[in-house]
Amino acid sequence: MENFKYTGEIFSLLSAVFWGLAVVFFKKTGETISPVALNPFKNVLASVLFLITILVVQEPLLQPFDATGVNGFSVEDYVRLILSGIIGIGIADLIFFKSLNILGAGFSAIIDTLYSPSVIFFAFIMLWERLNFIQLLGAMLVVSAVLFASFRLKNIPSDPKELRYGLFLGIAAISMMGFGIVLVKPVLNKLTSSFGQQMWVAGFRLIFGSIFSIIIFAIVQRKRDLIKPFYNKKIWFHLITGSVLGTYIGLACWLIGMTHATASIASILNQTATIFILLFAWLFLKEPMSWRRVFSVVLAMAGVYLVMLG
C-alpha cells in the first residue's frame, strides 16, 4: 500500500465518502439529538472500536518511548497527539456548535468551507508544504463547489454584535481544526508502513477528544432533555451505523489519507464530504437534486481531478 502513488488521495476521498454516508444516517434519526449528547456517544463508541482494532492487529497498547523519536514516540510526539485531540476535536467541536446555534446551519456551512484553506495555511507556515498551480486551481474549484452548494443565508442574527460573535467562533473553530491536523502531521509521517500504529494514533487522539466532549456534557444543564431522544429504540440502528461509518471508518480512512498524502492535499479531498452528502441525500433520502447541486458536484469532481493530477 505504501508504494501505491495515490494511497493518501484515495483514503482521503474515502473518508469524505464515509462521512457523507454517516450524515445521511444521522439525518434518518430525525435530527433530534443535540450535538452535545451525540458527540460523546459517537466518540466513545469509535474509541472502543479503535481499541478492539488495536487488539485484533496485536498492536501494543503502550507504544515504545524514545527520546529521539526515531525508534518510538518522543515526548514531543505525545504532546502533539494530546493537543491535537483536545484542540482539534474537543475545543473546536464545542465552539463550532456554539457558532452553529448563533448563525444557523446555512451560514455555518459557508464557514465550513474555510476548512481546507486553514489546513493549507497552517501547513504552509508550520510544515513548509507547497501546492503547485494545478493543485491550487483544483483546491479553489473544490472550495467554490462546496460554497456554491452550501450558500444559504437564512435566519441570520439581526444583532450585529451577535453576528460578529458567531462569525468569530465559527472561524476560530475551523482554524483550530486546521491547526490540530497540521500539529499532528509530523507524527503521522512516521507511520506510513504500520497500519496498527495508524489505528493506535487515531484512537489515542480520539480518546482525548472524547474526554473533553464528556466533560462538556457533564457540565451542561437539562441533561434529561439531551438524553431523551436515546430512549427511542427506532433511531438506534441509524445512530450506531452513522457513528461507525463516520467516526470510526471515516476517521480511520482520514488518518491513513493524512499519513500518506500532504496535509494540504488530504484536506482538499476531505472537503468533498459536503458534495457526497448531497449525492447520498438525493439517493437515499430522496432530496431533490437541483441544478445548483448538480453544478456543484461537477465542479468538485473537476477540482478533485486537478488536485490528483497535480
Steps between C-alpha positions, in 0.01 A plus 500: 500500500778743590648475149174582323516857374146607590451322835462827691266656247276192475462463877438874538214469251373185674493695825274758333280221359454329838431828676242583233330165564516559875321834470218330307455248782509777760232684303286186506487528881287807441781733608352500851825437686699800622867507393589534870357150553587354159871587514591303814286205381663464159848587627491244781354231270772564240769501772386153611506377139852636453605321820358173366678555168830564677460176697403300189807613303710439814629854525642581847270721707808677633722619217880491544646822634812646342627845595629552145174389338688274257412157641180598678292795614677790665358739761440749220303238304273431798449872561406548135249211514339618823477866398370402156219298659408767755527800265402346166216278624390606850523881508441550127180292505371685805539852364389394150167379637470821702550690174246271333239594760561871435535506122282208391586207274514698174758756608700237691525288184656799324755548780579127476647564154796661680610152616741415218632859464579501873689170472685626193593820688629322813678235290674781312628684810564194722607230253604702195260304279446644154230447239575545131277711275287205382437386858414852612255527212346168601476615862318816393255295293424265792451785748289693247285192440438449871430871549259507204317192627481628858416865438186576699461817701187432702432587863813712538518680837367854467722623784839602347685414824347153508584450133863603554522274805362205305739564212795527739413168664445324167825621347687422824358145503600427140844651563546276805403195294757595237767571762430171679539305176827666399630468857475119486628462143872454597397204717297349215798521266666225707212255451488434126575128532312411820122456486493407869677819603272705276196358682672557835559867418140543380365345820743685729412836345127427510510397867607849604232654281250260661607595852448866422154438345400295808609785729289745298199268521556465876492874568201597283154533650180318401677166441167318504386694195828419325479124554124471448531422123718197585194330653356467150614152392415576135797734461765266643579320173557828316683651796746212540547455124569871454751498785680193364512632143601855587695505824663157470544403134501859376758606758715194425497587128569864585808408701636263234440767236665769711795265562573427135408837343600852595268672747402752231400241239319280752297792637388608152370151428341478848306816414301306238301339784239774447464393138459134593234601755305661215531187287404257776212722617368485142549124471379387843290783642336596170604863542470695172810536284479861384709651222707673770587164657577335164732787408670477841562126459651546152715791619626304801587193292694722259688643798579153636635398159732803489622443856590137425641592157730758656 
